[in-house]
C-alpha cells in the first residue's frame, strides 16, 4: 500500500476535492473580475500604438489593472488591502455578513456563489472520475468553464485566453488518450467550431444581425475536442433548453424584452459540463428520445 492509497476512497477524495474547489473558486473570482479589465487595457494600448505610432511614451499613461496572481486582494470600493482572514472562501463573507470590514460596503454575492459552485462541481467531478489523471484534467476543464462563464455573464466576452487553451488541452490529452482518441478530438473540435460559425453567418445574412460571438464557436470547438463530435448535438440542444428557461426567467425578472442580448456561453458551458460528467447516463435517454435504440 502506498502513502496515497487512502485518496482513492471517495470518503476522503470527494471532500478534499471540494475544499480544493473552494480555494480555486477564490482565484476564479479574481480571474472573472480582473482578466477583462487587463484585456481592455491591453486593447487600448495596442490601439494607441496603431493609431498614434509617433506618440511615444505618452500613449502609456494609463495604469495597468491589477495582475491575476501577484497583486493582493483589496476592497474594490475603499481599496483597503484585505487580510488573510478576509479571504477565507465563503466563511469570510458569512462572518462579515456580506460587507467590507473597513468601509462596510456590501460585498457582491458573486464571491461566495462562485466559490460554492466551484467546490460543488469539483466534488462531483471527483465522484465521477476518482483519483487519477482524468480527475486532474476534468478539474482544469471545470474551473476554466466556470471562469469563462462568469466573464461572459459580466461582459458578454469569452476570452481567447481561456477558450483556446481549453481547446488545445483537449486536443493534447487525446494523445494519451484520457477521454477520446486523437481523431475523435480533432473532428469534434472542427465540427464544434464550424457548426456555430455556419449558424452565425446564416443568421447574419437573413437578419443583418449578429446572433452570437466568435467566443461561442471556440468554446463549442473546445468541448468537441474533449468529448468528440457525437456530444455536440446533445450539448447544443441542452444549452438551448437551459438558455430558453434561464434566459426567459432572467428577462422577466429584469423586466426586459426578448431583444435584450443574453450571453450564450454560460449555457454552452453548463450543457457541456453536464454532458461531460453525466453523458453516459443521459446518453440512453437521448438515444431513446430520437429512436436510436
C-alpha positions in Angstrom: 0.0 0.0 0.0 1.4 3.4 -0.9 1.0 6.7 1.0 -1.6 7.9 -1.5 -3.8 4.9 -1.4 -6.2 6.5 1.1 -7.0 9.2 -1.5 -8.7 6.5 -3.7 -11.5 6.3 -1.1 -14.4 8.6 -2.1 -15.0 9.4 1.6 -11.6 11.2 1.5 -11.2 12.3 -2.1 -14.6 14.0 -2.5 -14.4 16.3 0.5 -10.8 17.1 -0.1 -11.5 18.0 -3.7 -14.4 20.2 -2.6 -12.1 22.1 -0.3 -9.6 22.5 -3.2 -12.5 23.7 -5.2 -13.3 26.4 -2.6 -9.7 27.6 -2.7 -9.6 27.6 -6.5 -13.0 29.3 -6.6 -11.5 32.3 -4.8 -8.9 32.5 -7.6 -11.6 32.0 -10.3 -13.3 35.1 -8.9 -10.1 37.0 -9.4 -9.9 35.8 -13.0 -13.6 36.8 -13.6 -13.0 40.3 -12.2 -9.5 41.2 -13.4 -8.9 39.4 -16.7 -11.5 41.5 -18.7 -10.0 44.7 -17.3 -6.5 43.7 -18.2 -7.6 42.7 -21.7 -9.4 46.0 -22.2 -6.2 47.8 -21.1 -4.1 45.9 -23.5 -6.5 46.5 -26.4 -6.4 50.3 -25.7 -2.6 50.2 -25.6 -2.5 48.3 -28.9 -5.0 50.7 -30.5 -2.9 53.7 -29.4 0.2 52.1 -30.9 -1.5 51.5 -34.2 -3.4 54.8 -34.4 -0.8 57.1 -32.9 2.6 55.4 -33.6 4.5 58.6 -33.1 3.1 59.5 -29.7 5.9 57.7 -27.9 5.6 57.2 -24.1 2.6 59.5 -24.0 0.4 56.6 -25.0 1.3 54.6 -21.9 0.0 56.9 -19.2 -2.9 54.7 -18.1 -2.0 52.5 -15.1 -2.3 48.8 -15.8 -5.1 47.0 -13.8 -4.0 44.5 -11.1 -2.5 41.3 -12.4 -4.1 37.9 -11.7 -1.5 36.4 -9.3 0.8 38.8 -7.6 -1.4 41.7 -6.6 -3.2 41.1 -3.3 -6.9 41.2 -2.9 -8.4 44.6 -1.9 -11.9 46.1 -1.4 -13.0 47.5 -4.9 -14.7 50.4 -3.1 -12.2 51.7 -0.5 -9.1 49.9 -1.9 -8.1 48.7 1.5 -5.9 45.6 1.3 -7.6 42.5 2.7 -6.1 40.3 5.3 -5.9 36.6 5.2 -8.9 36.3 7.5 -10.9 38.4 5.0 -10.1 36.0 2.2 -11.3 32.6 3.6 -13.7 31.3 0.9 -17.4 31.6 1.9 -16.6 31.8 5.6 -15.2 35.3 5.5 -18.2 36.5 3.5 -20.6 35.0 6.1 -18.6 36.3 9.1 -18.5 39.8 7.7 -22.3 39.5 6.8 -21.6 40.4 3.2 -19.9 43.7 3.9 -16.4 45.1 3.8 -14.7 45.1 7.2 -13.3 48.6 6.6 -15.9 50.6 4.7 -19.0 48.5 5.2 -19.8 48.5 1.5 -21.8 45.4 0.5 -19.7 42.6 -1.0 -21.1 41.0 -4.2 -22.9 37.7 -3.9 -20.7 36.6 -6.8 -17.8 35.8 -4.5 -19.5 33.1 -2.3 -21.6 31.8 -5.2 -18.6 31.2 -7.5 -16.7 29.6 -4.6 -19.5 27.3 -3.7 -20.2 26.4 -7.4 -16.5 25.6 -7.9 -16.5 23.4 -4.8 -19.6 21.6 -5.7 -18.6 21.0 -9.3 -15.2 19.8 -8.2 -16.7 17.4 -5.8 -19.0 16.0 -8.5 -16.0 15.5 -10.8 -14.1 13.7 -8.0 -17.1 11.4 -7.5 -17.3 10.7 -11.3 -13.6 10.1 -12.1 -11.9 9.1 -8.9 -8.3 9.6 -8.1 -6.0 9.8 -11.2 -5.1 11.9 -14.2 -8.6 12.0 -15.6 -9.6 13.8 -12.4 -6.8 16.4 -12.8 -7.8 17.1 -16.4 -11.5 17.2 -15.5 -10.9 19.7 -12.8 -9.0 22.1 -15.1 -11.8 21.7 -17.6 -14.4 22.5 -14.9 -12.6 25.5 -13.5 -12.0 27.0 -16.9 -15.6 26.7 -17.8 -16.7 28.5 -14.6 -14.2 31.3 -15.2 -15.2 31.7 -18.8 -18.9 31.7 -17.9 -18.5 34.2 -15.2 -16.7 36.6 -17.6 -19.3 36.1 -20.2 -22.2 36.9 -17.8 -20.5 40.1 -16.7 -19.1 41.3 -20.0 -20.6 39.2 -22.8 -17.0 38.3 -23.7 -15.4 34.8 -23.9 -11.7 35.5 -23.9 -9.3 33.6 -26.2 -7.0 33.3 -23.1 -9.5 30.7 -21.8 -11.2 29.1 -24.7 -8.1 28.5 -26.9 -6.1 26.8 -24.1 -9.1 24.7 -23.3 -9.3 23.7 -27.0 -5.6 22.9 -27.2 -5.6 21.0 -23.9 -8.4 18.8 -25.1 -6.5 18.0 -28.3 -3.3 17.3 -26.4 -4.8 15.0 -23.8 -6.4 13.0 -26.6 -2.9 11.8 -27.4 -2.9 9.8 -24.1 -5.9 9.4 -24.5 -7.8 10.3 -21.4 -11.3 10.7 -22.8 -11.4 10.4 -26.6 -9.0 9.3 -29.3 -7.0 12.0 -31.3 -9.0 11.6 -34.5 -12.3 11.9 -32.5 -11.0 15.1 -30.7 -9.8 16.7 -34.0 -13.1 16.1 -35.8 -15.1 17.2 -32.7 -13.1 20.4 -32.5 -13.6 21.2 -36.2 -17.3 20.4 -36.2 -17.9 22.2 -33.0 -16.4 25.4 -34.3 -17.8 25.3 -37.8 -21.3 24.4 -36.8 -21.9 27.6 -34.8 -19.9 29.5 -37.4 -22.3 28.5 -40.1 -25.3 29.3 -37.8 -23.8 32.7 -37.1 -23.4 33.6 -40.8 -26.8 32.2 -41.8 -28.5 34.3 -39.1 -26.5 37.4 -40.1 -27.3 37.0 -43.8 -31.0 36.5 -43.0 -31.4 39.3 -40.4 -28.4 41.5 -40.7 -27.7 41.0 -37.0 -25.1 39.0 -35.2 -26.8 36.3 -33.1 -23.7 35.2 -31.1 -20.0 35.9 -30.7 -16.9 34.1 -32.0 -16.1 33.0 -28.5 -19.1 30.7 -28.6 -17.6 29.0 -31.7 -14.3 28.4 -29.9 -16.0 27.2 -26.7 -18.1 24.6 -28.6 -15.0 23.6 -30.6 -13.1 23.1 -27.2 -16.0 20.9 -26.0 -15.8 18.9 -29.2 -12.1 18.4 -28.6 -12.7 17.0 -25.1 -15.7 14.8 -25.9 -15.9 14.3 -29.7 -18.4 15.2 -32.4 -21.2 12.9 -31.1 -21.5 15.0 -28.0 -22.2 18.2 -29.9 -25.8 17.8 -30.8 -27.0 16.9 -27.3 -24.8 19.8 -25.9 -26.4 22.3 -28.4 -29.9 21.0 -27.6 -29.3 21.1 -23.9 -27.8 24.5 -24.0 -30.7 25.8 -26.0 -33.1 24.4 -23.5 -31.2 25.8 -20.5 -30.9 29.1 -22.3 -34.6 29.4 -23.1 -35.6 28.6 -19.5 -32.9 30.6 -17.6 -32.8 33.5 -20.1 -36.6 33.8 -20.2 -36.8 33.9 -16.4 -33.9 36.5 -16.2 -35.6 38.8 -18.8 -38.9 38.5 -17.0 -37.4 39.3 -13.6 -35.4 42.3 -15.0 -38.5 43.5 -17.0 -36.7 43.4 -20.3 -37.9 42.4 -23.8 -36.6 39.5 -25.9 -34.4 41.8 -28.0 -32.1 42.2 -25.0 -28.8 40.3 -25.7 -28.1 37.4 -23.5 -24.7 35.7 -23.3 -24.9 32.1 -24.7 -21.5 31.0 -23.5 -22.6 30.1 -19.9 -25.4 27.8 -21.3 -23.0 26.1 -23.7 -20.5 25.6 -20.8 -23.2 24.3 -18.4 -24.5 21.9 -21.1 -21.0 20.8 -22.0 -20.0 20.1 -18.4 -23.3 18.3 -17.7 -22.7 16.0 -20.7 -19.0 15.6 -19.8 -20.0 14.3 -16.3 -23.3 12.7 -16.9 -23.3 11.9 -20.6 -23.1 8.2 -20.1 -26.3 8.3 -18.1 -28.1 10.8 -20.3 -27.0 9.0 -23.5 -29.6 6.3 -23.1 -32.4 8.8 -22.6 -31.1 10.8 -25.6 -30.9 7.7 -27.8 -34.4 6.6 -26.9 -35.8 10.1 -27.4 -34.6 10.2 -31.0 -35.3 6.5 -31.7 -31.6 5.5 -31.9 -32.1 2.3 -29.8 
